[in-house]
Amino acid sequence: MRAGEEAFAALRMDVYARADFIIDDEDGEFYSLEMNALPGMTAASLLPKAAKSRRHRVQRIMRTHH
């Protein structure tokens, strides 16, 4: 399971969330910054952009989980 999916499950999130991570350039360590349960849903927001990059429509994702 990938880090975002593990965080989603561990925090008992529901339907969708946005996970933010960073890798430290100096030591290569991987850090979780936050898990956002209500990410923005505007055209400029990251979740719709991520869905679009994977050829998903946000409306379809939301219908699938309700």
C-alpha positions as CSV (number, residue, x, y, z in Angstrom):
1,M,0.0,0.0,0.0
2,R,1.3,3.5,-0.8
3,A,1.9,6.1,1.9
4,G,-1.1,8.2,1.1
5,E,-3.4,5.2,1.2
6,E,-1.9,4.0,4.5
7,A,-2.5,7.5,6.0
8,F,-6.0,7.5,4.7
9,A,-6.8,4.1,6.2
10,A,-5.0,4.8,9.5
11,L,-6.9,8.1,10.0
12,R,-10.2,6.5,9.0
13,M,-10.8,9.0,6.3
14,D,-14.0,8.7,4.1
15,V,-14.5,9.1,0.4
16,Y,-11.6,11.4,-0.5
17,A,-8.7,13.4,1.1
18,R,-5.5,15.0,0.0
19,A,-2.2,13.8,1.5
20,D,0.8,16.1,1.4
21,F,4.4,14.7,1.7
22,I,7.9,16.1,1.3
23,I,11.3,14.5,0.8
24,D,14.2,16.3,2.5
25,D,16.9,17.1,-0.1
26,E,19.7,16.8,2.5
27,D,19.0,13.4,4.1
28,G,16.4,11.9,1.8
29,E,13.9,11.4,4.6
30,F,10.2,11.2,3.7
31,Y,7.8,13.3,5.8
32,S,4.0,13.5,6.0
33,L,2.9,17.2,6.2
34,E,-0.8,16.8,6.4
35,M,-3.9,14.9,5.5
36,N,-6.7,17.3,4.4
37,A,-10.2,15.8,4.7
38,L,-11.8,18.7,2.9
39,P,-9.5,19.7,0.1
40,G,-10.4,22.5,-2.2
41,M,-12.6,21.6,-5.2
42,T,-12.1,24.6,-7.5
43,A,-10.4,24.3,-10.9
44,A,-7.2,25.6,-9.3
45,S,-7.2,23.0,-6.5
46,L,-4.9,20.0,-6.3
47,L,-7.5,17.2,-6.0
48,P,-9.3,18.0,-9.3
49,K,-6.0,18.5,-11.0
50,A,-4.7,15.1,-9.8
51,A,-7.9,13.4,-10.9
52,K,-7.7,15.0,-14.3
53,S,-4.1,13.9,-14.7
54,R,-5.2,10.3,-14.2
55,R,-8.1,10.9,-16.6
56,H,-10.8,10.7,-13.8
57,R,-13.6,13.2,-13.4
58,V,-14.1,14.4,-9.8
59,Q,-17.9,14.1,-10.3
60,R,-17.5,10.4,-11.1
61,I,-15.2,9.8,-8.1
62,M,-17.8,11.4,-5.8
63,R,-20.7,9.4,-7.3
64,T,-18.8,6.1,-6.9
65,H,-18.4,6.6,-3.2
66,H,-22.0,7.7,-2.3
